[in-house]
Amino acid sequence: MSQNPSDILTHCESGVMTITLNRVDKKNSITAAMYGAMADALVQAEADPAIRAVVLQGHETVFSAGNDIGDFLNQPPATAESPVYRFLHGIAGFSKPLIAAVCGPAVGVGTTMLFHCDLVYAGDNAAFSMPFVNLGLCPEAASSLLVPQMFGYHRAAEALLLGEPFFAEAALEVGLVNRIVPPTEVNAVAQGAARKLALKPLSSLIETKRLMKQGQAPQVVARMTEEGASFGRMLREPAAREAFGAFMEKRKPDFSRF
Ligand code: COA
């Protein structure tokens, strides 16, 4: 699938890089090219000492519908160097503060990427979901490790096995979200927090984040690798083919044979 160069926008100002998902007509679903552009932006932000924090944002009506299903079917991630994995490892290992501004649907990776952000601000219209089972798949982005840890097992099972959406208040209650604000204010609130962080000593920010995360960093990487192997295999199996085919044909999937 060709990438529209404006599907991912990056903007640097006052020590903050803002990465914007800008494919609203397709609900900010993410193609391989978009993952690649975001992974490259994170590498640039990591290397540039003038960038001291990064904001990930969507539109006030939608954060992201997750993987672009057609694109995923056409070019499934084959290796650890695939753009989606470069992006996921990029956010998991990002050393500087990462702030998300989330409004509307945040499906699949639209939710799982948030577990790697340091601060998450949500619009009161935010709807989070991780419907991997409904797609014949399994969790990714180390969410099989991080969701039970944050939510507790039973709420994690509800989110990951039933795969139904949960909303801003529930996300606040389990600790996925720092604050709920009106959708028109979310990007500004995230930007305000990022600029506040950008005025602090970068070395202290990086060291504090490293110390908070170092305990489980190796487990996160190992889990992402294990999930990636299963996800890649399951993507080619009949249940996922049925789920994705049903989405493309705008019908309900029939899993009775799988
Ligand atoms: N991949 C590709 N296209 C997608 C998409 C995705 N993940 N999510 C939405 N789109 C497209 C739709 O096909 C539609 O395109 P069209 O206008 O050419 O028909 C357009 O975006 C609008 O989507 P629509 O479903 O009509 O919007 P909605 O407001 O009714 O619902 C969502 C929004 C996000 C709840 C719904 O689109 C959805 O559930 N998408 C699938 C999410 C998903 O399963 N992602 C996980 C992938 S691993």
py3Dmol code that shows the C-alpha trace and the ligand (Angstrom):
import py3Dmol

protein = """\
ATOM      1  CA  MET A   1       0.000   0.000   0.000  1.00  0.00           C
ATOM      2  CA  SER A   2       1.416   3.373  -0.903  1.00  0.00           C
ATOM      3  CA  GLN A   3       2.015   5.843   1.873  1.00  0.00           C
ATOM      4  CA  ASN A   4       0.614   9.276   1.769  1.00  0.00           C
ATOM      5  CA  PRO A   5       3.505  11.331   3.184  1.00  0.00           C
ATOM      6  CA  SER A   6       1.009  13.251   5.305  1.00  0.00           C
ATOM      7  CA  ASP A   7      -0.374  10.120   7.065  1.00  0.00           C
ATOM      8  CA  ILE A   8       2.205  10.685   9.807  1.00  0.00           C
ATOM      9  CA  LEU A   9       3.077  14.275  10.668  1.00  0.00           C
ATOM     10  CA  THR A  10       6.016  15.225  12.840  1.00  0.00           C
ATOM     11  CA  HIS A  11       6.590  18.634  14.316  1.00  0.00           C
ATOM     12  CA  CYS A  12       9.357  19.803  16.661  1.00  0.00           C
ATOM     13  CA  GLU A  13       8.936  22.820  18.899  1.00  0.00           C
ATOM     14  CA  SER A  14      10.118  23.870  22.367  1.00  0.00           C
ATOM     15  CA  GLY A  15      12.036  20.623  22.886  1.00  0.00           C
ATOM     16  CA  VAL A  16       9.007  18.455  22.039  1.00  0.00           C
ATOM     17  CA  MET A  17       8.534  16.248  18.998  1.00  0.00           C
ATOM     18  CA  THR A  18       4.857  15.696  18.213  1.00  0.00           C
ATOM     19  CA  ILE A  19       3.964  12.691  16.086  1.00  0.00           C
ATOM     20  CA  THR A  20       0.429  12.907  14.681  1.00  0.00           C
ATOM     21  CA  LEU A  21      -1.543  10.046  13.155  1.00  0.00           C
ATOM     22  CA  ASN A  22      -3.250  11.839  10.297  1.00  0.00           C
ATOM     23  CA  ARG A  23      -5.325   9.332   8.350  1.00  0.00           C
ATOM     24  CA  VAL A  24      -8.694  10.176   9.781  1.00  0.00           C
ATOM     25  CA  ASP A  25     -10.732   8.946   6.767  1.00  0.00           C
ATOM     26  CA  LYS A  26      -9.424   5.435   7.587  1.00  0.00           C
ATOM     27  CA  LYS A  27      -9.781   6.009  11.334  1.00  0.00           C
ATOM     28  CA  ASN A  28      -6.008   6.437  11.671  1.00  0.00           C
ATOM     29  CA  SER A  29      -5.472   2.747  10.957  1.00  0.00           C
ATOM     30  CA  ILE A  30      -1.746   2.190  10.640  1.00  0.00           C
ATOM     31  CA  THR A  31       0.002   0.851   7.531  1.00  0.00           C
ATOM     32  CA  ALA A  32       3.512  -0.616   7.455  1.00  0.00           C
ATOM     33  CA  ALA A  33       4.731   2.644   5.915  1.00  0.00           C
ATOM     34  CA  MET A  34       3.207   4.601   8.810  1.00  0.00           C
ATOM     35  CA  TYR A  35       4.850   2.312  11.376  1.00  0.00           C
ATOM     36  CA  GLY A  36       8.115   2.868   9.542  1.00  0.00           C
ATOM     37  CA  ALA A  37       7.693   6.643   9.613  1.00  0.00           C
ATOM     38  CA  MET A  38       6.925   6.604  13.358  1.00  0.00           C
ATOM     39  CA  ALA A  39       9.865   4.277  14.080  1.00  0.00           C
ATOM     40  CA  ASP A  40      12.175   6.613  12.144  1.00  0.00           C
ATOM     41  CA  ALA A  41      10.800   9.636  14.020  1.00  0.00           C
ATOM     42  CA  LEU A  42      11.533   7.947  17.358  1.00  0.00           C
ATOM     43  CA  VAL A  43      15.102   7.176  16.256  1.00  0.00           C
ATOM     44  CA  GLN A  44      15.501  10.827  15.299  1.00  0.00           C
ATOM     45  CA  ALA A  45      14.013  11.996  18.618  1.00  0.00           C
ATOM     46  CA  GLU A  46      16.314   9.671  20.541  1.00  0.00           C
ATOM     47  CA  ALA A  47      19.407  10.944  18.745  1.00  0.00           C
ATOM     48  CA  ASP A  48      18.637  14.667  18.818  1.00  0.00           C
ATOM     49  CA  PRO A  49      19.619  16.252  22.152  1.00  0.00           C
ATOM     50  CA  ALA A  50      17.282  19.157  21.390  1.00  0.00           C
ATOM     51  CA  ILE A  51      14.284  16.785  21.604  1.00  0.00           C
ATOM     52  CA  ARG A  52      13.478  16.151  25.261  1.00  0.00           C
ATOM     53  CA  ALA A  53       9.991  14.617  25.066  1.00  0.00           C
ATOM     54  CA  VAL A  54       7.685  13.112  22.437  1.00  0.00           C
ATOM     55  CA  VAL A  55       3.904  13.385  22.126  1.00  0.00           C
ATOM     56  CA  LEU A  56       1.900  10.790  20.199  1.00  0.00           C
ATOM     57  CA  GLN A  57      -1.520  12.053  19.169  1.00  0.00           C
ATOM     58  CA  GLY A  58      -4.388  11.353  16.799  1.00  0.00           C
ATOM     59  CA  HIS A  59      -7.513  13.353  16.030  1.00  0.00           C
ATOM     60  CA  GLU A  60     -10.111  14.476  18.548  1.00  0.00           C
ATOM     61  CA  THR A  61     -12.560  11.944  17.035  1.00  0.00           C
ATOM     62  CA  VAL A  62     -10.210   8.964  16.737  1.00  0.00           C
ATOM     63  CA  PHE A  63      -6.825   7.929  18.059  1.00  0.00           C
ATOM     64  CA  SER A  64      -6.272   4.802  15.957  1.00  0.00           C
ATOM     65  CA  ALA A  65      -8.223   1.816  14.610  1.00  0.00           C
ATOM     66  CA  GLY A  66      -5.049  -0.248  14.949  1.00  0.00           C
ATOM     67  CA  ASN A  67      -3.382  -2.073  12.115  1.00  0.00           C
ATOM     68  CA  ASP A  68      -4.651  -1.309   8.639  1.00  0.00           C
ATOM     69  CA  ILE A  69      -6.288  -4.645   7.975  1.00  0.00           C
ATOM     70  CA  GLY A  70      -5.861  -4.682   4.181  1.00  0.00           C
ATOM     71  CA  ASP A  71      -2.234  -3.650   4.460  1.00  0.00           C
ATOM     72  CA  PHE A  72      -1.604  -6.282   7.128  1.00  0.00           C
ATOM     73  CA  LEU A  73      -3.068  -8.972   4.887  1.00  0.00           C
ATOM     74  CA  ASN A  74      -1.026  -7.835   1.893  1.00  0.00           C
ATOM     75  CA  GLN A  75       2.285  -7.501   3.695  1.00  0.00           C
ATOM     76  CA  PRO A  76       2.198  -9.307   7.050  1.00  0.00           C
ATOM     77  CA  PRO A  77       5.187  -8.519   9.272  1.00  0.00           C
ATOM     78  CA  ALA A  78       7.726 -11.217   8.441  1.00  0.00           C
ATOM     79  CA  THR A  79      10.825 -10.375  10.470  1.00  0.00           C
ATOM     80  CA  ALA A  80      11.918  -8.487  13.575  1.00  0.00           C
ATOM     81  CA  GLU A  81      12.931  -5.701  11.195  1.00  0.00           C
ATOM     82  CA  SER A  82       9.330  -5.247   9.988  1.00  0.00           C
ATOM     83  CA  PRO A  83       8.140  -1.665  10.488  1.00  0.00           C
ATOM     84  CA  VAL A  84       5.542  -2.634  13.110  1.00  0.00           C
ATOM     85  CA  TYR A  85       8.165  -4.370  15.256  1.00  0.00           C
ATOM     86  CA  ARG A  86      10.660  -1.547  14.756  1.00  0.00           C
ATOM     87  CA  PHE A  87       7.961   0.809  16.066  1.00  0.00           C
ATOM     88  CA  LEU A  88       6.974  -1.402  19.011  1.00  0.00           C
ATOM     89  CA  HIS A  89      10.572  -1.950  20.098  1.00  0.00           C
ATOM     90  CA  GLY A  90      11.140   1.770  19.524  1.00  0.00           C
ATOM     91  CA  ILE A  91       8.417   2.854  21.961  1.00  0.00           C
ATOM     92  CA  ALA A  92       9.280   0.112  24.486  1.00  0.00           C
ATOM     93  CA  GLY A  93      12.922   1.157  24.584  1.00  0.00           C
ATOM     94  CA  PHE A  94      12.483   4.902  24.152  1.00  0.00           C
ATOM     95  CA  SER A  95      14.620   6.613  26.779  1.00  0.00           C
ATOM     96  CA  LYS A  96      12.955  10.048  26.916  1.00  0.00           C
ATOM     97  CA  PRO A  97       9.419  10.845  28.150  1.00  0.00           C
ATOM     98  CA  LEU A  98       6.658   9.654  25.837  1.00  0.00           C
ATOM     99  CA  ILE A  99       3.210  11.214  26.235  1.00  0.00           C
ATOM    100  CA  ALA A 100      -0.002  10.107  24.514  1.00  0.00           C
ATOM    101  CA  ALA A 101      -3.143  12.109  23.790  1.00  0.00           C
ATOM    102  CA  VAL A 102      -6.046   9.750  23.078  1.00  0.00           C
ATOM    103  CA  CYS A 103      -9.566  10.554  21.878  1.00  0.00           C
ATOM    104  CA  GLY A 104     -12.220   8.293  20.382  1.00  0.00           C
ATOM    105  CA  PRO A 105     -11.455   4.687  19.416  1.00  0.00           C
ATOM    106  CA  ALA A 106      -8.044   3.270  20.316  1.00  0.00           C
ATOM    107  CA  VAL A 107      -8.185  -0.258  18.897  1.00  0.00           C
ATOM    108  CA  GLY A 108      -5.523  -2.975  19.097  1.00  0.00           C
ATOM    109  CA  VAL A 109      -2.113  -1.357  18.895  1.00  0.00           C
ATOM    110  CA  GLY A 110      -3.955   1.950  19.426  1.00  0.00           C
ATOM    111  CA  THR A 111      -4.364   0.755  23.019  1.00  0.00           C
ATOM    112  CA  THR A 112      -1.326  -1.489  23.480  1.00  0.00           C
ATOM    113  CA  MET A 113       1.134   1.256  22.508  1.00  0.00           C
ATOM    114  CA  LEU A 114      -0.152   3.241  25.523  1.00  0.00           C
ATOM    115  CA  PHE A 115       1.398   0.735  27.933  1.00  0.00           C
ATOM    116  CA  HIS A 116       4.770   2.030  26.739  1.00  0.00           C
ATOM    117  CA  CYS A 117       3.931   5.705  27.238  1.00  0.00           C
ATOM    118  CA  ASP A 118       4.845   7.520  30.442  1.00  0.00           C
ATOM    119  CA  LEU A 119       1.808   9.789  30.573  1.00  0.00           C
ATOM    120  CA  VAL A 120      -1.568   9.223  28.903  1.00  0.00           C
ATOM    121  CA  TYR A 121      -4.266  11.890  28.612  1.00  0.00           C
ATOM    122  CA  ALA A 122      -7.681  10.815  27.350  1.00  0.00           C
ATOM    123  CA  GLY A 123     -10.686  12.576  25.968  1.00  0.00           C
ATOM    124  CA  ASP A 124     -13.983  11.710  27.623  1.00  0.00           C
ATOM    125  CA  ASN A 125     -14.883  10.067  24.290  1.00  0.00           C
ATOM    126  CA  ALA A 126     -11.950   7.630  24.416  1.00  0.00           C
ATOM    127  CA  ALA A 127     -12.823   3.962  23.807  1.00  0.00           C
ATOM    128  CA  PHE A 128     -10.019   1.467  24.307  1.00  0.00           C
ATOM    129  CA  SER A 129     -10.115  -2.091  22.980  1.00  0.00           C
ATOM    130  CA  MET A 130      -7.791  -5.014  22.395  1.00  0.00           C
ATOM    131  CA  PRO A 131      -9.915  -7.336  20.208  1.00  0.00           C
ATOM    132  CA  PHE A 132      -7.085  -9.709  19.223  1.00  0.00           C
ATOM    133  CA  VAL A 133      -9.108 -12.841  20.007  1.00  0.00           C
ATOM    134  CA  ASN A 134     -12.016 -11.527  17.921  1.00  0.00           C
ATOM    135  CA  LEU A 135      -9.569 -11.282  15.029  1.00  0.00           C
ATOM    136  CA  GLY A 136      -8.192 -14.820  15.467  1.00  0.00           C
ATOM    137  CA  LEU A 137      -4.946 -13.357  16.823  1.00  0.00           C
ATOM    138  CA  CYS A 138      -3.145 -12.996  20.150  1.00  0.00           C
ATOM    139  CA  PRO A 139      -1.910  -9.931  22.046  1.00  0.00           C
ATOM    140  CA  GLU A 140       1.098  -7.911  20.895  1.00  0.00           C
ATOM    141  CA  ALA A 141       3.361  -5.146  22.214  1.00  0.00           C
ATOM    142  CA  ALA A 142       3.924  -7.174  25.419  1.00  0.00           C
ATOM    143  CA  SER A 143       0.296  -6.525  26.330  1.00  0.00           C
ATOM    144  CA  SER A 144      -0.095 -10.150  27.526  1.00  0.00           C
ATOM    145  CA  LEU A 145       2.417  -9.195  30.237  1.00  0.00           C
ATOM    146  CA  LEU A 146       1.598  -5.544  30.865  1.00  0.00           C
ATOM    147  CA  VAL A 147      -2.227  -5.659  30.880  1.00  0.00           C
ATOM    148  CA  PRO A 148      -2.537  -8.266  33.690  1.00  0.00           C
ATOM    149  CA  GLN A 149       0.149  -6.410  35.609  1.00  0.00           C
ATOM    150  CA  MET A 150      -1.689  -3.095  35.428  1.00  0.00           C
ATOM    151  CA  PHE A 151      -5.344  -4.231  35.476  1.00  0.00           C
ATOM    152  CA  GLY A 152      -5.158  -7.381  37.632  1.00  0.00           C
ATOM    153  CA  TYR A 153      -5.799 -10.770  36.017  1.00  0.00           C
ATOM    154  CA  HIS A 154      -9.596 -10.813  35.846  1.00  0.00           C
ATOM    155  CA  ARG A 155      -9.973  -7.365  34.352  1.00  0.00           C
ATOM    156  CA  ALA A 156      -7.145  -8.210  31.943  1.00  0.00           C
ATOM    157  CA  ALA A 157      -8.969 -11.386  30.915  1.00  0.00           C
ATOM    158  CA  GLU A 158     -12.107  -9.336  30.314  1.00  0.00           C
ATOM    159  CA  ALA A 159     -10.192  -6.892  28.123  1.00  0.00           C
ATOM    160  CA  LEU A 160      -8.135  -9.473  26.238  1.00  0.00           C
ATOM    161  CA  LEU A 161     -10.479 -12.481  25.987  1.00  0.00           C
ATOM    162  CA  LEU A 162     -13.807 -10.709  25.481  1.00  0.00           C
ATOM    163  CA  GLY A 163     -12.067  -7.884  23.643  1.00  0.00           C
ATOM    164  CA  GLU A 164     -14.874  -5.430  24.266  1.00  0.00           C
ATOM    165  CA  PRO A 165     -14.255  -1.689  24.495  1.00  0.00           C
ATOM    166  CA  PHE A 166     -13.755   0.024  27.839  1.00  0.00           C
ATOM    167  CA  PHE A 167     -14.027   3.712  28.298  1.00  0.00           C
ATOM    168  CA  ALA A 168     -12.110   6.642  29.751  1.00  0.00           C
ATOM    169  CA  GLU A 169     -13.378   6.306  33.363  1.00  0.00           C
ATOM    170  CA  ALA A 170     -12.494   2.594  33.474  1.00  0.00           C
ATOM    171  CA  ALA A 171      -9.088   3.337  31.959  1.00  0.00           C
ATOM    172  CA  LEU A 172      -8.502   5.984  34.631  1.00  0.00           C
ATOM    173  CA  GLU A 173      -9.544   3.560  37.358  1.00  0.00           C
ATOM    174  CA  VAL A 174      -7.081   0.850  36.272  1.00  0.00           C
ATOM    175  CA  GLY A 175      -4.250   3.335  35.833  1.00  0.00           C
ATOM    176  CA  LEU A 176      -3.935   3.329  32.044  1.00  0.00           C
ATOM    177  CA  VAL A 177      -4.853   7.006  31.880  1.00  0.00           C
ATOM    178  CA  ASN A 178      -3.561   9.931  33.958  1.00  0.00           C
ATOM    179  CA  ARG A 179      -6.382  12.366  33.367  1.00  0.00           C
ATOM    180  CA  ILE A 180      -9.638  12.716  31.414  1.00  0.00           C
ATOM    181  CA  VAL A 181     -10.308  16.016  29.669  1.00  0.00           C
ATOM    182  CA  PRO A 182     -12.683  17.240  26.951  1.00  0.00           C
ATOM    183  CA  PRO A 183     -11.559  15.931  23.521  1.00  0.00           C
ATOM    184  CA  THR A 184     -10.878  19.440  22.240  1.00  0.00           C
ATOM    185  CA  GLU A 185      -8.341  19.941  25.052  1.00  0.00           C
ATOM    186  CA  VAL A 186      -6.472  16.631  25.060  1.00  0.00           C
ATOM    187  CA  ASN A 187      -3.700  17.525  22.632  1.00  0.00           C
ATOM    188  CA  ALA A 188      -3.063  20.816  24.426  1.00  0.00           C
ATOM    189  CA  VAL A 189      -2.928  19.124  27.841  1.00  0.00           C
ATOM    190  CA  ALA A 190      -0.465  16.526  26.520  1.00  0.00           C
ATOM    191  CA  GLN A 191       1.581  19.275  24.898  1.00  0.00           C
ATOM    192  CA  GLY A 192       1.603  21.247  28.161  1.00  0.00           C
ATOM    193  CA  ALA A 193       2.912  18.245  30.103  1.00  0.00           C
ATOM    194  CA  ALA A 194       5.563  17.570  27.440  1.00  0.00           C
ATOM    195  CA  ARG A 195       6.773  21.168  27.484  1.00  0.00           C
ATOM    196  CA  LYS A 196       6.921  21.103  31.277  1.00  0.00           C
ATOM    197  CA  LEU A 197       9.086  17.971  31.056  1.00  0.00           C
ATOM    198  CA  ALA A 198      11.234  19.540  28.327  1.00  0.00           C
ATOM    199  CA  LEU A 199      12.309  22.250  30.780  1.00  0.00           C
ATOM    200  CA  LYS A 200      13.675  19.676  33.234  1.00  0.00           C
ATOM    201  CA  PRO A 201      17.177  18.187  33.121  1.00  0.00           C
ATOM    202  CA  LEU A 202      17.106  15.543  30.400  1.00  0.00           C
ATOM    203  CA  SER A 203      19.704  13.370  32.110  1.00  0.00           C
ATOM    204  CA  SER A 204      17.472  13.136  35.221  1.00  0.00           C
ATOM    205  CA  LEU A 205      14.405  12.315  33.154  1.00  0.00           C
ATOM    206  CA  ILE A 206      16.248   9.572  31.275  1.00  0.00           C
ATOM    207  CA  GLU A 207      17.814   8.079  34.392  1.00  0.00           C
ATOM    208  CA  THR A 208      14.545   8.147  36.354  1.00  0.00           C
ATOM    209  CA  LYS A 209      12.650   6.458  33.516  1.00  0.00           C
ATOM    210  CA  ARG A 210      15.455   3.883  33.108  1.00  0.00           C
ATOM    211  CA  LEU A 211      15.374   3.074  36.835  1.00  0.00           C
ATOM    212  CA  MET A 212      11.573   2.710  36.854  1.00  0.00           C
ATOM    213  CA  LYS A 213      11.598   0.429  33.823  1.00  0.00           C
ATOM    214  CA  GLN A 214      14.825  -1.541  34.105  1.00  0.00           C
ATOM    215  CA  GLY A 215      13.329  -4.246  36.324  1.00  0.00           C
ATOM    216  CA  GLN A 216      11.158  -5.622  33.603  1.00  0.00           C
ATOM    217  CA  ALA A 217      12.721  -4.314  30.397  1.00  0.00           C
ATOM    218  CA  PRO A 218      14.213  -7.716  29.440  1.00  0.00           C
ATOM    219  CA  GLN A 219      10.880  -9.453  30.095  1.00  0.00           C
ATOM    220  CA  VAL A 220       9.064  -6.910  27.928  1.00  0.00           C
ATOM    221  CA  VAL A 221      11.427  -7.525  25.017  1.00  0.00           C
ATOM    222  CA  ALA A 222      11.235 -11.305  25.456  1.00  0.00           C
ATOM    223  CA  ARG A 223       7.422 -11.217  25.618  1.00  0.00           C
ATOM    224  CA  MET A 224       7.190  -9.008  22.529  1.00  0.00           C
ATOM    225  CA  THR A 225       9.353 -11.479  20.633  1.00  0.00           C
ATOM    226  CA  GLU A 226       7.260 -14.454  21.767  1.00  0.00           C
ATOM    227  CA  GLU A 227       3.974 -12.674  20.986  1.00  0.00           C
ATOM    228  CA  GLY A 228       5.371 -11.585  17.605  1.00  0.00           C
ATOM    229  CA  ALA A 229       6.138 -15.183  16.630  1.00  0.00           C
ATOM    230  CA  SER A 230       2.607 -16.313  17.576  1.00  0.00           C
ATOM    231  CA  PHE A 231       0.949 -13.248  16.029  1.00  0.00           C
ATOM    232  CA  GLY A 232       2.822 -13.752  12.732  1.00  0.00           C
ATOM    233  CA  ARG A 233       1.843 -17.435  12.606  1.00  0.00           C
ATOM    234  CA  MET A 234      -1.796 -16.798  13.572  1.00  0.00           C
ATOM    235  CA  LEU A 235      -2.127 -14.039  10.979  1.00  0.00           C
ATOM    236  CA  ARG A 236      -1.760 -16.686   8.263  1.00  0.00           C
ATOM    237  CA  GLU A 237      -4.187 -19.142   9.880  1.00  0.00           C
ATOM    238  CA  PRO A 238      -7.849 -19.630   8.932  1.00  0.00           C
ATOM    239  CA  ALA A 239      -9.437 -17.872  11.950  1.00  0.00           C
ATOM    240  CA  ALA A 240      -7.623 -14.594  11.215  1.00  0.00           C
ATOM    241  CA  ARG A 241      -8.291 -14.942   7.484  1.00  0.00           C
ATOM    242  CA  GLU A 242     -12.004 -15.305   8.291  1.00  0.00           C
ATOM    243  CA  ALA A 243     -11.963 -12.315  10.681  1.00  0.00           C
ATOM    244  CA  PHE A 244     -10.129 -10.044   8.266  1.00  0.00           C
ATOM    245  CA  GLY A 245     -12.182 -11.249   5.280  1.00  0.00           C
ATOM    246  CA  ALA A 246     -15.348 -10.495   7.231  1.00  0.00           C
ATOM    247  CA  PHE A 247     -14.098  -6.984   8.048  1.00  0.00           C
ATOM    248  CA  MET A 248     -13.271  -6.266   4.399  1.00  0.00           C
ATOM    249  CA  GLU A 249     -16.653  -7.655   3.286  1.00  0.00           C
ATOM    250  CA  LYS A 250     -18.437  -5.743   6.097  1.00  0.00           C
ATOM    251  CA  ARG A 251     -20.055  -8.893   7.559  1.00  0.00           C
ATOM    252  CA  LYS A 252     -19.911 -10.778  10.874  1.00  0.00           C
ATOM    253  CA  PRO A 253     -17.153 -13.412  11.072  1.00  0.00           C
ATOM    254  CA  ASP A 254     -18.106 -17.091  11.389  1.00  0.00           C
ATOM    255  CA  PHE A 255     -15.664 -18.859  13.702  1.00  0.00           C
ATOM    256  CA  SER A 256     -17.766 -22.037  14.047  1.00  0.00           C
ATOM    257  CA  ARG A 257     -15.133 -24.064  12.109  1.00  0.00           C
ATOM    258  CA  PHE A 258     -12.071 -22.821  14.026  1.00  0.00           C
TER     259      PHE A 258
END
"""
ligand_1 = """\
48
COA
N -8.009 -1.139 8.742
C -8.370 -0.658 7.549
N -9.409 0.183 7.369
C -10.074 0.574 8.460
C -9.760 0.116 9.748
C -8.665 -0.783 9.873
N -8.264 -1.244 11.059
N -10.620 0.657 10.634
C -11.457 1.436 9.925
N -11.121 1.390 8.604
C -11.783 2.069 7.487
C -13.136 1.428 7.177
O -12.954 0.319 6.302
C -13.843 2.581 6.522
O -13.354 2.706 5.199
P -14.386 3.082 3.987
O -14.900 4.459 4.354
O -13.505 3.072 2.776
O -15.464 2.029 4.008
C -13.346 3.796 7.289
O -12.104 3.398 7.891
C -14.278 4.222 8.384
O -14.489 3.132 9.248
P -15.910 2.767 9.919
O -15.843 1.366 10.418
O -16.996 3.113 8.941
O -15.946 3.828 11.123
P -16.795 3.739 12.476
O -16.711 5.090 13.073
O -18.149 3.135 12.239
O -15.980 2.701 13.408
C -13.992 1.730 14.378
C -14.660 3.016 13.836
C -12.538 2.056 14.659
C -14.689 1.301 15.680
C -14.136 0.616 13.339
O -13.681 1.132 12.083
C -13.341 -0.637 13.618
O -13.710 -1.427 14.476
N -12.272 -0.854 12.839
C -11.499 -2.097 12.910
C -10.570 -2.048 14.080
C -9.758 -3.314 14.193
O -10.245 -4.424 14.217
N -8.437 -3.107 14.326
C -7.515 -4.090 14.674
C -6.646 -4.503 13.540
S -5.417 -5.696 14.066
"""
view = py3Dmol.view(width=600, height=400)
view.addModel(protein, "pdb")
view.setStyle({"model": 0}, {"cartoon": {"style": "trace"}})
view.addModel(ligand_1, "xyz")
view.setStyle({"model": 1}, {"stick": {}})
view.zoomTo()
view.show()
